[in-house]
């Protein structure tokens, strides 16, 4: 038994109606990452200087040394870039979420006061802006605790949102386990918020972005001028807006950094995009906290029984009768690598069908033989399984005339004599007339062709039975 933790399905084909306020076609979330003063630096007790997301070409960490150029570029973000963005967003009255590194906020009291005066949401971006990937779980848990404590001390209230960025495989779970956050953002896997079950905690996740993000001014391939940033944001916006008009409203996140987009030649592209988006109409500019509150109200989480989390006994109880009198198929399916992608109709249908297809020839033949004759003696005696009884009734096979019954009995006998198993067809896809037509047509098949067709019909019957369960 293997359980695969990654969720490659998400909402699948049936995405929820976001129902954004005012019937908005798109929710836009603008995020400023305030990291300056919280980055790797010898002055901060780190072993080496910072090397990530700056205009220093080919930057690398300098063990045991201060990197004056790197420090200076980060200082530009706090000293100049932040204020340029602050003026832009306050003049346009656009709500902002700040991902604030706790130690960076502690070193920037004037900027913090300006954020608060503007009514910006201040979420936690960790204690320091450093890699978490190599931290032992206990150490990372302590870093999260320290981030919450320092944020609360400096900001005056505990953070309600969290984004690490340079996270480990444990970060999402550890932050959710604190029970502290209305939302966390350490994923990049969807255009909508979603709920994540972490133990007893139902945690709301609001995915972030690394592509509609000015960090690409500092990576290769990336943006080299403001116009490129504008065009990418516009194309993303237009695509998502069109989907909203078509009934699938989404969320568009834009990630920003003071030391990057805060440069004059780069911010021009952002300003151009904001002018374009504001003129469009039907757009909800919101903080991530506002989006979280909306989602919690309109899309509260309800826990449901998940096939990938069932015990073997429960899985067989639920799906053992899907293939007629063949519970061994469900028993084997439970042993497969199941995960969130299998917690749906198509997922369970897939693993059951795989076990039927991979069975031995004798086992597959036994499944075919387990099916009853259509309108045969078992049906007349009302001894069919509940599923088979309902299926035959759906095509009117429980109300045949004497002449029709005689025809079916003769055809059943001819078919079984030739192929060695009963005639199998997904009767819910047919009426009496088309069933009879298929009988005559398939009686002309060779044994190999007909056995393959019967197997396809078995899978179709199983799918329809599962569809009833998942409905």
C-alpha positions in Angstrom: 0.0 0.0 0.0 1.5 3.3 -1.1 0.0 6.7 -0.6 1.2 9.6 -2.9 0.9 13.0 -1.1 1.0 15.4 -4.0 -2.3 16.7 -5.3 -2.1 16.7 -9.1 -5.9 17.1 -9.5 -6.9 20.1 -7.5 -10.4 21.3 -8.5 -10.4 19.2 -11.7 -12.9 20.0 -14.3 -15.5 21.4 -11.9 -14.0 24.6 -10.5 -16.0 26.5 -7.9 -17.7 29.7 -8.8 -15.5 32.3 -7.0 -18.4 34.6 -6.6 -16.1 37.6 -6.1 -17.8 40.7 -4.6 -19.9 42.8 -7.1 -19.7 40.0 -9.6 -16.1 40.8 -10.4 -14.5 38.8 -13.2 -11.1 38.7 -11.6 -9.6 39.3 -8.1 -6.1 40.9 -8.2 -3.7 40.5 -5.3 -0.6 42.8 -5.2 2.1 41.7 -2.9 5.2 43.6 -1.7 7.9 41.4 -0.3 9.7 43.5 2.4 13.0 41.6 2.8 15.6 44.3 3.0 17.3 44.0 6.4 16.3 40.4 6.8 18.5 38.8 4.1 21.6 36.8 4.6 24.3 39.1 6.0 27.3 38.7 8.3 25.8 41.6 10.4 22.7 39.4 10.9 24.7 36.5 12.3 24.7 34.5 9.1 27.6 32.6 7.8 27.7 34.3 4.4 26.4 37.2 2.4 23.1 37.2 0.3 23.2 36.0 -3.3 19.6 35.8 -4.3 17.3 38.3 -6.2 19.5 41.3 -6.8 21.0 43.2 -9.8 24.4 41.8 -9.0 25.3 39.6 -12.0 26.4 36.1 -11.1 26.1 36.8 -7.4 27.4 34.1 -5.0 27.5 33.9 -1.3 30.7 35.2 0.3 31.4 33.0 3.4 32.5 35.0 6.3 32.5 38.3 4.4 30.2 41.3 4.0 29.2 41.9 0.3 29.1 45.7 0.2 27.5 45.9 -3.3 24.8 43.3 -2.3 24.0 45.1 0.9 23.8 48.5 -0.9 21.3 47.1 -3.5 19.1 45.8 -0.7 19.4 49.1 1.0 18.1 50.8 -2.1 14.9 48.8 -1.7 14.3 50.0 1.8 15.5 53.6 1.3 14.1 54.5 -2.2 12.2 51.6 -3.8 9.7 51.2 -1.0 8.7 54.8 -1.0 8.3 54.9 -4.7 5.9 51.9 -4.4 4.2 53.4 -1.4 3.4 56.6 -3.3 2.2 54.6 -6.3 -0.2 52.4 -4.4 -1.5 55.1 -2.0 -2.2 57.5 -4.8 -4.1 54.9 -6.7 -5.8 53.6 -3.5 -4.9 50.0 -4.3 -4.9 47.6 -1.3 -1.6 45.9 -0.7 -0.5 42.7 1.1 3.1 42.9 2.5 5.1 39.8 3.1 7.2 41.2 5.9 10.3 39.4 7.1 10.1 39.9 10.9 13.7 41.1 11.3 13.4 43.4 8.3 10.3 45.0 9.8 12.1 45.5 13.1 14.8 47.4 11.2 12.4 49.6 9.3 10.1 51.4 11.8 9.3 54.3 9.5 8.4 52.1 6.6 6.3 49.9 8.9 4.4 53.0 10.1 3.7 54.0 6.5 2.3 50.6 5.8 0.0 50.7 8.8 -1.1 54.3 8.0 -2.0 53.1 4.5 -4.1 50.2 5.9 -2.0 47.6 4.2 -2.2 44.0 5.3 1.1 42.8 6.9 1.7 39.1 6.7 4.7 37.2 7.9 7.5 36.3 5.5 9.4 34.4 8.2 11.9 35.4 10.8 14.8 35.9 8.4 14.8 35.7 4.6 17.0 32.6 4.5 16.6 29.0 3.2 14.5 26.6 5.2 15.2 23.5 3.1 18.0 22.2 5.2 16.6 23.0 8.6 15.7 20.0 10.8 12.0 20.1 11.6 12.5 21.2 15.1 14.7 24.1 14.0 12.2 25.2 11.4 9.3 25.0 13.9 11.3 27.3 16.2 12.0 29.7 13.4 8.3 29.9 12.7 7.6 30.5 16.4 10.2 33.3 16.5 8.8 34.9 13.4 5.3 35.1 14.9 6.6 36.4 18.2 8.8 39.1 16.7 6.2 40.1 14.1 3.6 40.5 17.0 6.1 42.6 19.0 7.0 44.9 16.1 3.7 45.2 14.3 1.5 45.2 17.4 -0.6 42.3 16.3 0.0 38.7 15.3 0.3 37.9 11.6 -2.8 36.3 10.0 -1.0 35.3 6.7 2.2 33.5 6.0 4.7 33.1 3.1 8.2 31.7 3.6 9.3 31.6 0.0 12.6 29.8 0.6 10.7 26.9 2.2 11.2 23.3 3.0 9.0 20.3 2.3 7.7 20.7 5.9 6.9 24.4 5.8 3.2 24.3 4.8 2.5 21.6 7.3 4.4 23.3 10.1 2.8 26.7 9.6 -0.7 25.1 9.3 -0.1 23.2 12.6 0.4 26.5 14.5 -3.3 27.3 13.9 -2.2 30.9 13.6 -2.9 31.7 10.0 -6.1 32.6 8.1 -4.1 31.8 5.0 -0.7 30.5 3.9 0.9 31.0 0.5 3.8 28.7 0.1 2.4 27.0 -3.0 2.2 28.0 -6.7 -0.3 25.4 -7.8 -3.6 27.1 -8.6 -5.4 30.2 -9.7 -7.9 29.9 -6.8 -7.6 29.5 -3.1 -8.2 26.0 -1.7 -8.5 24.1 1.5 -5.8 21.8 2.8 -6.5 19.3 5.6 -3.5 19.1 8.0 -4.4 16.8 10.8 -7.4 18.4 12.5 -6.7 21.7 10.9 -8.6 22.9 7.8 -6.0 25.4 6.4 -6.8 27.9 3.6 -4.1 28.2 1.0 -3.9 31.2 -1.3 -1.3 30.2 -3.9 1.5 32.7 -4.8 3.4 33.3 -8.0 7.0 33.2 -9.3 6.2 34.2 -12.8 4.0 37.3 -12.6 6.7 38.4 -10.3 9.4 41.1 -10.6 11.9 38.6 -9.4 12.3 37.7 -13.1 14.2 41.0 -13.5 16.9 39.2 -11.5 16.8 35.8 -13.1 17.5 34.4 -16.6 15.4 34.1 -18.7 13.6 37.1 -17.3 12.4 40.7 -17.9 15.0 43.3 -19.0 12.7 46.3 -19.3 9.5 47.6 -17.8 7.6 47.1 -21.0 8.2 43.4 -20.9 6.8 43.2 -17.4 3.8 45.2 -18.4 3.1 43.0 -21.4 3.4 39.8 -19.4 1.0 41.2 -16.7 -1.4 42.4 -19.4 -1.4 39.1 -21.2 -2.0 37.2 -17.9 -4.7 39.6 -16.9 -6.5 39.4 -20.2 -6.5 35.6 -20.2 -7.8 35.4 -16.7 -10.4 38.2 -17.2 -11.7 36.4 -20.3 -12.1 33.2 -18.3 -14.0 35.2 -15.7 -16.4 36.5 -18.4 -16.9 32.9 -19.5 -17.9 31.9 -15.9 -14.7 30.8 -14.4 -13.5 33.7 -12.3 -10.0 33.4 -11.0 -7.4 35.2 -8.9 -4.3 37.0 -10.3 -1.4 37.5 -7.9 1.5 39.9 -8.7 4.7 39.6 -6.7 6.9 42.7 -6.1 10.2 43.5 -4.4 11.2 47.0 -3.3 14.8 46.7 -4.7 13.6 45.4 -8.0 10.3 47.0 -9.2 11.2 50.0 -7.1 13.7 51.1 -9.7 12.5 53.9 -12.0 12.9 52.0 -15.3 11.0 49.0 -13.9 8.2 50.6 -12.0 7.0 52.3 -15.2 5.8 48.9 -16.6 3.9 48.2 -13.3 2.2 51.7 -13.4 1.2 51.1 -17.0 -0.4 47.8 -16.1 -2.3 49.2 -13.1 -3.7 52.0 -15.3 -4.9 49.3 -17.8 -6.4 47.0 -15.2 -8.2 49.8 -13.3 -9.8 51.0 -16.5 -11.2 47.6 -17.4 -14.0 47.4 -14.8 -15.2 44.2 -13.1 -11.9 43.8 -11.2 -11.7 43.4 -7.5 -8.3 44.6 -6.1 -8.0 43.0 -2.7 -5.6 42.0 0.0 -5.0 38.3 0.6 -6.8 38.6 3.9 -9.9 40.0 2.1 -9.7 37.1 -0.3 -9.4 34.7 2.5 -12.4 36.1 4.3 -14.5 36.0 1.2 -13.5 32.4 0.5 -14.2 31.3 4.0 -17.7 32.8 3.8 -18.6 31.6 0.3 -16.6 28.4 0.1 -16.3 26.9 3.7 -14.6 23.6 3.9 -16.5 20.4 4.4 -14.6 17.2 5.1 -15.6 14.2 3.0 -14.6 10.6 3.0 -11.6 10.2 0.7 -10.9 6.9 -1.1 -7.2 7.4 -0.8 -7.5 7.6 3.0 -9.9 4.7 3.5 -8.9 1.5 5.3 -8.7 -1.5 3.2 -11.9 -2.9 4.8 -13.8 0.4 4.1 -12.5 0.6 0.5 -13.7 -2.9 -0.3 -17.0 -2.2 1.4 -17.5 0.9 -0.7 -16.2 -0.4 -4.1 -16.1 -4.2 -3.8 -19.4 -4.6 -5.7 -18.6 -2.3 -8.6 -17.3 -5.2 -10.6 -20.0 -7.9 -10.4 -19.2 -10.4 -7.6 -15.5 -9.6 -7.8 -14.4 -7.8 -4.6 -10.8 -8.9 -5.2 -10.5 -6.1 -7.8 -11.1 -3.5 -5.0 -8.8 -5.3 -2.7 -5.9 -5.1 -5.2 -6.7 -1.5 -6.1 -6.3 -0.4 -2.5 -2.7 -1.6 -2.7 -1.8 0.7 -5.5 -0.2 4.2 -5.2 -3.3 6.2 -4.3 -3.4 9.9 -3.6 -5.6 13.0 -3.8 -6.0 12.6 -7.6 -7.9 9.3 -6.9 -10.4 10.9 -4.5 -12.9 11.4 -7.4 -15.0 9.3 -9.8 -12.3 9.1 -12.5 -9.6 8.3 -9.9 -11.4 5.3 -8.4 -12.6 4.1 -11.8 -9.0 4.2 -13.0 -7.5 2.0 -10.3 -10.3 -0.5 -10.4 -10.1 -0.8 -14.2 -6.3 -1.2 -13.9 -6.7 -4.2 -11.7 -9.3 -5.7 -14.0 -7.1 -5.1 -17.0 -3.9 -6.5 -15.4 -5.6 -9.6 -14.0 -4.9 -13.0 -15.5 -7.0 -14.3 -18.4 -8.8 -16.8 -16.2 -9.6 -14.0 -13.6 -11.0 -11.7 -16.3 -13.1 -14.6 -17.7 -14.4 -15.2 -14.2 -15.5 -11.6 -14.0 -17.4 -12.0 -17.3 -19.0 -15.2 -16.1 -20.1 -13.4 -12.9 -22.6 -11.3 -14.8 -26.1 -12.5 -15.2 -28.0 -13.2 -18.4 -30.1 -10.2 -19.6 -33.7 -10.9 -18.6 -32.7 -14.4 -17.8 -34.0 -16.8 -15.2 -32.1 -15.2 -12.3 -33.7 -11.9 -13.2 -37.1 -13.5 -13.4 -36.6 -15.0 -10.0 -35.6 -11.5 -8.7 -32.2 -12.8 -7.5 -30.0 -10.2 -9.3 -27.7 -8.0 -7.3 -29.2 -4.6 -6.5 -27.1 -2.9 -9.2 -27.9 -5.4 -11.9 -31.5 -5.4 -11.0 -31.7 -1.6 -11.3 -29.7 -1.6 -14.5 -31.9 -4.1 -16.3 -35.0 -2.3 -15.1 -33.6 1.0 -16.6 -33.9 -0.5 -20.1 -37.3 -2.1 -19.4 -35.9 -5.6 -19.3 -38.0 -6.3 -16.2 -41.3 -5.8 -18.1 -40.9 -7.8 -21.3 -43.7 -9.4 -23.2 -43.7 -13.2 -23.5 -42.5 -12.9 -27.1 -39.7 -10.6 -26.1 -38.6 -12.8 -23.2 -38.4 -15.8 -25.5 -36.2 -13.8 -27.9 -33.9 -12.8 -25.2 -33.7 -16.4 -23.8 -32.8 -17.7 -27.3 -30.2 -15.1 -27.8 -28.7 -15.6 -24.4 -28.4 -19.3 -25.1 -26.8 -18.8 -28.5 -24.3 -16.3 -27.1 -23.2 -18.3 -24.1 -22.9 -21.4 -26.2 -20.5 -19.6 -28.6 -18.4 -17.5 -26.2 -18.6 -19.3 -22.8 -19.9 -16.3 -20.8 -23.1 -14.2 -20.7 -23.8 -11.3 -23.1 -22.7 -8.2 -21.3 -23.7 -4.7 -22.2 -24.1 -1.4 -20.3 -27.9 -1.4 -20.5 -28.1 2.1 -19.1 -26.7 3.3 -22.4 -29.4 1.5 -24.4 -33.1 0.7 -24.8 -34.5 -2.7 -25.7 -34.2 -2.2 -29.4 -30.5 -1.2 -29.4 -29.7 -4.0 -27.0 -31.2 -6.5 -29.4 -29.3 -5.0 -32.3 -26.1 -5.3 -30.4 -26.9 -8.9 -29.5 -27.3 -9.9 -33.2 -24.2 -7.8 -34.3 -21.9 -9.2 -31.6 -22.9 -12.8 -32.1 -21.0 -12.5 -35.4 -17.7 -11.6 -33.7 -14.9 -14.0 -33.3 -14.1 -15.0 -29.7 -11.1 -12.7 -29.1 -13.0 -9.7 -30.5 -16.0 -10.4 -28.4 -14.1 -11.0 -25.2 -12.4 -7.6 -25.6 -15.8 -6.0 -26.3 -17.3 -7.7 -23.2 -14.5 -6.4 -21.1 -15.1 -2.8 -22.3 -18.7 -3.2 -21.4 -17.8 -4.5 -17.9 -15.6 -1.3 -17.4 -18.5 0.9 -18.6 -20.9 -0.7 -16.2 -18.4 -0.2 -13.4 -18.0 3.4 -14.3 -21.7 4.1 -14.3 -22.1 2.4 -10.9 -19.3 4.5 -9.5 -20.9 7.6 -11.0 -24.0 6.9 -8.9 -21.9 6.6 -5.8 -20.1 9.9 -6.4 -23.2 11.7 -7.3 
